Amino acid sequence: MKLQFKKKGASSYTTVKTVKSDSKGNLKTTVKASVDGTFRYVFAGTSTTPAVTSAGDAIDVR
């Protein structure tokens, strides 16, 4: 699973981290943002599971 970030005003996301799930499929990670933007998770899919992209979660850096 890839964690991606898009800077506010940008048109595309970049991958900031690859995160592995635990045995129950849960994800947990920590990143520090230095600018306003939006995070999302992207799963590329497998032969049995379709690809999916999460809704974005916007953050404002103070």
Residue frames as qw, qx, qy, qz and C-alpha x, y, z in Angstrom:
[[0.000, 0.893, 0.450, 0.000, 0.00, 0.00, 0.00],
 [0.443, 0.246, 0.000, 0.862, 1.37, 3.39, -0.95],
 [0.147, -0.802, -0.374, 0.442, 0.84, 6.57, 1.03],
 [0.430, 0.427, 0.307, 0.734, 0.76, 9.52, -1.34],
 [0.161, -0.682, -0.288, 0.653, 0.80, 13.28, -0.82],
 [0.354, 0.621, 0.389, 0.581, -0.25, 16.16, -3.04],
 [0.238, -0.214, -0.218, 0.922, 0.84, 19.68, -2.17],
 [0.230, 0.740, 0.470, -0.422, -1.94, 22.27, -2.08],
 [0.308, 0.789, -0.157, -0.507, -2.37, 23.66, -5.59],
 [0.116, -0.374, 0.844, 0.366, -0.50, 20.76, -7.24],
 [0.720, 0.215, -0.255, -0.609, -2.11, 18.54, -9.85],
 [0.818, 0.123, -0.558, -0.063, -0.56, 15.18, -8.98],
 [0.771, -0.598, 0.183, -0.119, 0.30, 12.99, -6.01],
 [0.418, 0.564, -0.694, 0.161, 3.73, 11.61, -5.14],
 [0.869, -0.294, -0.397, 0.027, 4.42, 8.48, -3.09],
 [0.130, -0.791, 0.425, -0.419, 5.96, 9.35, 0.27],
 [0.322, -0.373, 0.822, -0.284, 5.96, 5.91, 1.88],
 [0.646, -0.013, -0.687, -0.332, 5.11, 2.27, 1.27],
 [0.456, -0.346, 0.549, -0.609, 3.21, 0.79, 4.22],
 [0.382, -0.005, -0.915, -0.129, 2.64, -2.89, 5.02],
 [0.666, -0.434, -0.098, -0.599, -0.53, -4.04, 6.74],
 [0.323, -0.360, 0.803, -0.349, -0.57, -6.19, 9.85],
 [0.052, 0.045, 0.992, 0.105, -2.04, -9.71, 9.93],
 [0.232, 0.577, 0.697, -0.356, -5.56, -8.23, 10.24],
 [0.380, 0.597, 0.480, 0.519, -5.12, -5.85, 7.30],
 [0.196, -0.939, -0.204, 0.195, -4.74, -2.70, 9.40],
 [0.565, 0.526, -0.054, 0.634, -2.40, 0.10, 8.35],
 [0.426, -0.877, -0.103, 0.199, -0.42, 2.37, 10.64],
 [0.661, 0.246, 0.012, 0.709, 2.34, 4.83, 9.86],
 [0.225, -0.854, -0.168, 0.439, 3.64, 8.27, 10.76],
 [0.532, 0.387, 0.216, 0.721, 4.80, 11.04, 8.47],
 [0.183, -0.656, -0.239, 0.693, 5.43, 14.72, 9.07],
 [0.410, 0.728, 0.407, 0.370, 4.06, 17.24, 6.61],
 [0.386, -0.308, -0.054, 0.868, 5.84, 20.54, 6.09],
 [0.161, 0.055, -0.282, -0.944, 3.29, 22.11, 3.71],
 [0.624, 0.241, 0.374, -0.643, -0.49, 22.10, 3.28],
 [0.325, 0.262, -0.767, -0.488, -1.84, 19.32, 1.11],
 [0.858, -0.046, 0.046, -0.509, -3.74, 16.05, 0.87],
 [0.184, -0.343, 0.921, -0.006, -2.80, 12.48, 1.81],
 [0.862, 0.124, -0.058, -0.488, -4.30, 9.33, 0.32],
 [0.544, -0.280, 0.788, 0.069, -3.63, 5.57, 0.24],
 [0.653, 0.463, -0.371, -0.471, -3.32, 3.65, -3.03],
 [0.686, -0.162, 0.709, -0.013, -3.53, -0.14, -3.38],
 [0.169, 0.436, -0.644, -0.606, -2.30, -1.38, -6.76],
 [0.873, 0.133, 0.006, -0.468, -4.41, -4.54, -6.69],
 [0.347, -0.326, 0.873, 0.105, -3.57, -8.21, -7.17],
 [0.204, 0.003, -0.843, -0.497, -4.81, -11.00, -9.40],
 [0.256, -0.456, -0.852, 0.005, -7.71, -11.53, -6.98],
 [0.179, -0.728, -0.430, 0.503, -8.24, -8.06, -5.48],
 [0.389, 0.771, 0.280, 0.418, -8.99, -4.95, -7.52],
 [0.378, 0.149, -0.177, 0.896, -6.99, -1.74, -7.21],
 [0.237, -0.848, -0.471, -0.056, -8.43, 0.97, -4.99],
 [0.304, 0.311, -0.190, 0.880, -7.58, 4.54, -4.04],
 [0.226, -0.575, -0.639, 0.458, -8.83, 6.11, -0.83],
 [0.044, 0.937, 0.254, 0.237, -10.50, 9.48, -0.61],
 [0.440, 0.430, -0.301, 0.729, -8.02, 12.24, 0.17],
 [0.507, -0.728, -0.385, 0.254, -7.54, 13.67, 3.65],
 [0.293, 0.770, -0.046, 0.565, -6.55, 17.35, 3.57],
 [0.633, -0.515, -0.294, 0.498, -4.19, 18.82, 6.16],
 [0.131, 0.925, -0.039, 0.354, -3.17, 22.36, 7.02],
 [0.702, -0.038, -0.352, 0.618, 0.32, 22.86, 8.47],
 [0.240, -0.948, -0.136, -0.160, 0.54, 25.47, 11.21]]
